[in-house]
Amino acid sequence: MLSDLSQGIKISITRSITTAFEQYMAQILWDENAYNFKDFMNEWQKYISTSSSWYSKVSDDIKSSPEFHEELAAKINEVVEKIFSEAPTTEQIDTLDQLQKELGTDYDYSYKAEAKFYIDFLTDQLKKKNN
């Protein structure tokens, strides 16, 4: 079923999973111990019903199909695994090293998306400190 959708809708589904996951992880400050799959799914459902372009383009018959839900679950797992497999870039590591040195912090991070979160978070902290 998922494979029968247009390429644009499939890309939008993937993007919605990525965005909702990164937003959820930001809410819990990327604390993997605080991660709750049910909470993430609630956040994703809110996101797709309010902010996602693909949700209104897929028929209710497809959205209510157990097969579609199984395929979505597999897609969610695939996207999350990809997020957890992408290492931070050298530039991100250098930026975070500098920010943490300036702020006297020592946050651990392992993933590219997590590094992006900490760069944004620490940049915001630095702006607040300098004002």
VOBA-1610 file (N, C-alpha, C; in pm, whole numbers, padded with zeros to 5 digits, always signed):
BEGIN
Met+00082-00120+00000Met+00000+00000+00000Met+00086+00127+00000Leu+00182+00129+00090Leu+00271+00245+00096Leu+00345+00261-00036Ser+00386+00150-00093Ser+00461+00156-00218Ser+00374+00202-00335Asp+00243+00192-00321Asp+00151+00235-00428Asp+00129+00386-00429Leu+00170+00454-00323Leu+00151+00599-00315Leu+00252+00671-00404Ser+00221+00792-00441Ser+00312+00869-00525Ser+00444+00894-00453Gln+00547+00918-00533Gln+00680+00944-00476Gln+00676+01065-00382Gly+00601+01168-00420Gly+00591+01288-00336Gly+00529+01259-00200Ile+00427+01177-00198Ile+00363+01143-00071Ile+00457+01057+00013Lys+00528+00965-00049Lys+00623+00881+00026Lys+00733+00967+00089Ile+00782+01064+00012Ile+00885+01155+00064Ile+00827+01237+00180Ser+00704+01284+00163Ser+00639+01362+00269Ser+00618+01280+00396Ile+00584+01153+00381Ile+00568+01065+00497Ile+00701+01052+00570Thr+00806+01026+00494Thr+00939+01013+00555Thr+00978+01142+00627Arg+00955+01255+00562Arg+00988+01384+00622Arg+00908+01408+00749Ser+00781+01368+00748Ser+00697+01388+00867Ser+00746+01304+00984Ile+00791+01183+00956Ile+00844+01097+01061Ile+00971+01160+01118Thr+01061+01202+01030Thr+01187+01263+01073Thr+01162+01388+01156Thr+01078+01477+01106Thr+01050+01603+01177Thr+00985+01577+01312Ala+00884+01492+01315Ala+00815+01464+01441Ala+00909+01397+01541Phe+00994+01307+01493Phe+01087+01239+01582Phe+01188+01337+01641Glu+01244+01421+01555Glu+01343+01518+01604Glu+01278+01618+01699Gln+01154+01659+01672Gln+01084+01750+01763Gln+01058+01682+01897Tyr+01015+01556+01892Tyr+00990+01483+02016Tyr+01119+01468+02097Met+01227+01430+02029Met+01354+01412+02100Met+01403+01545+02158Ala+01379+01655+02090Ala+01417+01786+02143Ala+01338+01815+02271Gln+01210+01776+02272Gln+01128+01799+02392Gln+01184+01726+02513Ile+01244+01610+02490Ile+01300+01533+02602Ile+01452+01551+02610Leu+01502+01655+02541Leu+01644+01690+02540Leu+01734+01572+02500Trp+01686+01494+02404Trp+01758+01379+02352Trp+01800+01280+02461Asp+01721+01273+02568Asp+01747+01177+02675Asp+01685+01043+02636Glu+01770+00952+02591Glu+01719+00824+02543Glu+01648+00745+02653Asn+01683+00770+02779Asn+01614+00703+02889Asn+01471+00754+02907Ala+01446+00877+02863Ala+01313+00936+02873Ala+01225+00902+02753Tyr+01286+00843+02649Tyr+01213+00811+02528Tyr+01101+00712+02557Asn+00984+00743+02501Asn+00868+00655+02516Asn+00803+00646+02379Phe+00797+00526+02324Phe+00745+00508+02189Phe+00601+00558+02177Lys+00521+00532+02276Lys+00381+00575+02274Lys+00373+00728+02270Asp+00456+00795+02348Asp+00458+00942+02347Asp+00501+00994+02211Phe+00603+00931+02151Phe+00647+00972+02018Phe+00534+00953+01917Met+00465+00841+01923Met+00357+00815+01828Met+00245+00919+01845Asn+00217+00957+01968Asn+00117+01062+01990Asn+00161+01193+01926Glu+00289+01227+01942Glu+00343+01349+01882Glu+00337+01341+01730Trp+00370+01225+01674Trp+00367+01209+01529Trp+00224+01221+01477Gln+00130+01160+01547Gln-00010+01169+01505Gln-00059+01314+01508Lys-00020+01388+01611Lys-00056+01530+01616Lys+00007+01604+01498Tyr+00134+01575+01473Tyr+00206+01643+01364Tyr+00140+01615+01229Ile+00111+01489+01200Ile+00057+01459+01067Ile-00084+01514+01048Ser-00158+01530+01157Ser-00293+01582+01140Ser-00297+01735+01136Thr-00191+01801+01181Thr-00192+01948+01183Thr-00090+02011+01089Ser+00020+01945+01062Ser+00129+02010+00989Ser+00178+01937+00865Ser+00128+01819+00841Ser+00179+01739+00732Ser+00093+01752+00607Ser+00158+01765+00493Ser+00085+01782+00368Ser+00028+01651+00314Trp+00086+01539+00349Trp+00045+01413+00290Trp-00083+01356+00349Tyr-00109+01384+00475Tyr-00217+01315+00546Tyr-00353+01335+00479Ser-00381+01455+00435Ser-00511+01483+00372Ser-00519+01428+00229Lys-00406+01392+00173Lys-00403+01341+00035Lys-00421+01190+00026Val-00414+01123+00141Val-00430+00977+00143Val-00573+00946+00183Ser-00635+00855+00111Ser-00776+00825+00136Ser-00796+00763+00275Asp-00916+00782+00328Asp-00950+00724+00457Asp-00943+00571+00453Asp-00976+00513+00337Asp-00968+00367+00323Asp-00825+00318+00344Ile-00730+00388+00283Ile-00590+00350+00300Ile-00547+00373+00445Lys-00580+00490+00499Lys-00538+00524+00636Lys-00596+00427+00740Ser-00709+00365+00711Ser-00770+00274+00808Ser-00726+00129+00787Ser-00647+00105+00686Ser-00604-00031+00652Ser-00496-00081+00748Pro-00515-00200+00806Pro-00410-00258+00892Pro-00278-00278+00817Glu-00286-00312+00688Glu-00165-00330+00609Glu-00087-00198+00599Phe-00159-00088+00579Phe-00096+00044+00571Phe-00028+00076+00704His-00095+00046+00815His-00036+00073+00947His+00089-00011+00971Glu+00088-00135+00925Glu+00208-00220+00938Glu+00323-00162+00857Glu+00292-00118+00736Glu+00396-00060+00651Glu+00447+00072+00708Leu+00357+00151+00766Leu+00400+00276+00831Leu+00489+00246+00950Ala+00453+00145+01028Ala+00535+00108+01145Ala+00676+00069+01099Ala+00685-00008+00992Ala+00816-00046+00938Ala+00892+00078+00890Lys+00821+00170+00826Lys+00885+00294+00777Lys+00934+00378+00895Ile+00855+00388+00999Ile+00895+00463+01119Ile+01024+00402+01175Asn+01027+00270+01190Asn+01147+00203+01241Asn+01267+00230+01152Glu+01247+00226+01021Glu+01355+00251+00926Glu+01410+00393+00941Val+01321+00490+00951Val+01362+00631+00963Val+01436+00654+01095Val+01382+00601+01203Val+01446+00619+01334Val+01583+00552+01336Glu+01593+00432+01280Glu+01723+00364+01273Glu+01823+00447+01193Lys+01777+00509+01085Lys+01866+00593+01005Lys+01915+00712+01087Ile+01824+00775+01160Ile+01862+00889+01244Ile+01969+00847+01345Phe+01950+00729+01403Phe+02044+00679+01503Phe+02173+00622+01443Ser+02180+00617+01311Ser+02302+00563+01249Ser+02390+00673+01189Glu+02337+00795+01179Glu+02414+00903+01117Glu+02501+00974+01221Ala+02630+00961+01204Ala+02725+01023+01297Ala+02732+01174+01273Pro+02765+01248+01378Pro+02782+01394+01360Pro+02893+01423+01261Thr+02880+01535+01191Thr+02984+01575+01097Thr+03102+01635+01175Thr+03213+01643+01108Thr+03332+01706+01168Thr+03300+01850+01206Glu+03230+01919+01118Glu+03193+02059+01145Glu+03104+02068+01271Gln+03010+01977+01284Gln+02924+01977+01403Gln+03006+01952+01530Ile+03096+01857+01523Ile+03181+01826+01639Ile+03264+01947+01678Asp+03325+02011+01580Asp+03406+02130+01608Asp+03321+02242+01669Thr+03203+02264+01612Thr+03113+02368+01663Thr+03072+02337+01806Leu+03035+02212+01831Leu+02994+02174+01966Leu+03108+02183+02066Asp+03226+02144+02025Asp+03343+02157+02114Asp+03362+02302+02155Gln+03352+02392+02058Gln+03370+02534+02087Gln+03258+02586+02177Leu+03134+02553+02145Leu+03021+02599+02227Leu+03031+02546+02370Gln+03064+02420+02383Gln+03072+02361+02517Gln+03188+02421+02597Lys+03295+02452+02528Lys+03408+02516+02595Lys+03366+02654+02646Glu+03297+02731+02562Glu+03254+02865+02600Glu+03153+02862+02715Leu+03068+02761+02716Leu+02962+02755+02817Leu+02996+02667+02937Gly+03107+02595+02929Gly+03145+02506+03039Gly+03050+02388+03054Thr+02998+02338+02942Thr+02908+02223+02947Thr+02980+02099+02895Asp+02918+01985+02915Asp+02977+01860+02870Asp+02866+01763+02828Tyr+02788+01804+02728Tyr+02681+01718+02679Tyr+02739+01609+02589Asp+02691+01488+02607Asp+02728+01378+02519Asp+02630+01375+02403Tyr+02678+01343+02288Tyr+02593+01330+02170Tyr+02657+01226+02079Ser+02574+01158+02005Ser+02624+01051+01920Ser+02575+01057+01776Tyr+02474+01136+01751Tyr+02407+01134+01620Tyr+02405+01273+01558Lys+02397+01275+01428Lys+02395+01400+01354Lys+02278+01489+01397Ala+02157+01431+01407Ala+02040+01510+01446Ala+02052+01557+01591Glu+02110+01475+01675Glu+02131+01512+01815Glu+02233+01627+01824Ala+02337+01619+01743Ala+02437+01726+01740Ala+02373+01857+01694Lys+02288+01850+01593Lys+02217+01969+01547Lys+02134+02028+01660Phe+02064+01943+01734Phe+01985+01991+01846Phe+02075+02064+01947Tyr+02186+02004+01984Tyr+02274+02067+02084Tyr+02339+02195+02031Ile+02370+02201+01904Ile+02423+02326+01848Ile+02319+02436+01864Asp+02196+02408+01826Asp+02089+02508+01840Asp+02066+02544+01987Phe+02060+02443+02071Phe+02035+02461+02214Phe+02146+02545+02279Leu+02271+02509+02252Leu+02383+02580+02314Leu+02403+02719+02255Thr+02374+02735+02126Thr+02381+02867+02065Thr+02280+02959+02133Asp+02162+02907+02157Asp+02059+02984+02228Asp+02105+03018+02370Gln+02166+02922+02438Gln+02217+02947+02574Gln+02325+03054+02573Leu+02411+03050+02473Leu+02518+03148+02463Leu+02463+03289+02438Lys+02360+03297+02353Lys+02296+03428+02329Lys+02235+03481+02458Lys+02169+03396+02534Lys+02109+03439+02661Lys+02217+03484+02759Lys+02327+03411+02762Lys+02436+03445+02853Lys+02498+03579+02817Asn+02507+03610+02690Asn+02571+03733+02644Asn+02480+03853+02647Asn+02354+03832+02677Asn+02259+03947+02684Asn+02236+03992+02826
//
